[in-house]
Amino acid sequence: FYANFDQLWQWCPMTGISEDNSKLQLTIFPNPFSLSATISFSENINKAEYKIYNMQGEEVQQYAIRNSSSLAIRRENLCSGVYFYQIVSSEGILATGKLVVE
């Protein structure tokens, strides 16, 4: 018996809103933003990645966070719309959320 799980997809429709289980609290200002936004973290982050995804789940931007309690992000090539972010470290996903670009 051989199963290739890499090609297995399962659709799970959303049936509710889950609680925010983020390990890190943060503030994004402004949100929505036009040119840039500042993200302030509740604690200093030693080493992590801030990843931005479009509505199709494609990673469109990535920033390195090194020993900092804030991060400035720039619009650059982002079209107006809704984006999702993750802050990921070796400990796993620290935070997730939504960004709006005007």
Number of C-alpha atoms within 10 A of each C-alpha: 2 4 7 6 7 6 6 7 7 5 5 6 6 7 6 6 6 7 6 10 11 13 13 15 14 16 12 19 12 15 16 17 17 15 13 15 19 16 16 17 16 12 13 14 17 11 13 20 18 19 17 22 18 17 10 7 10 11 14 12 17 15 14 13 19 14 12 14 15 19 16 12 16 13 15 9 8 17 13 13 12 15 21 17 18 17 22 18 16 9 8 10 16 19 18 20 14 14 19 15 18 14
